[in-house]
Amino acid sequence: MSLQSSVTPAIVVMSFCLCGAAPAPIAPPEGTPQIMTARDGGSDKPVIITSDTKAYCTRLLNIIDAYGPALPQDVDSLRMQGADMCREGHIRSGIVRLRRALVELKETTHS
């Protein structure tokens, strides 16, 4: 038995092990929320957005509105900016504003 015949199977086996080491990415099913990041203003931390639809904008607006008509000025300003951006088609930026308004609102009501 020659040296070459014993080396060849080892190379073939090693090449099979390396093939397919990184599977191709699979696209999520239609309608599945995707995680995206957006930067807004001077903040260094990205805001994670799990949905970018007008329906999600409406859902956030309804949650904010459920707190009542007497919103703090900064929350109301963020709410109006977010609603305007969503209406104009800037969904991701609008969602960032609406989520920030909701966080501010929760901080002021739980303090």
C-alpha positions, 0 to 999 in steps of 0.5 A: 500500500502506497502513501498516496492511497492513504492520504487521498481519503483523508483529504476527501474526508476533510473537504467534506467536513468543510463543505457546508460549514456555514449554512445559507441564511433562511428568509423568515416567513412572510409577516414575521417581525424582523429585528432592526436597529435604528439610531435616533438623534444623538443617542449612541444606543440603537433602538431595537424595532421588532415591527415596522408597519403602520399597524404597529404605529397605530397600536403604540398610539392606542397604548399611549392614548389609553393613559388619558388626554392629559399627557406630559408635554414631552410625551405629547410632543414625541407622540405627535412627532411619531404619529406624523412620521408614521402618517408620512411613511417614515415608519421606523422613525415614527416608531422610535418616537412613539416607543420613546414617548411610551417609555417616558410616560411609563417612567412618569406614571410609575415614579 
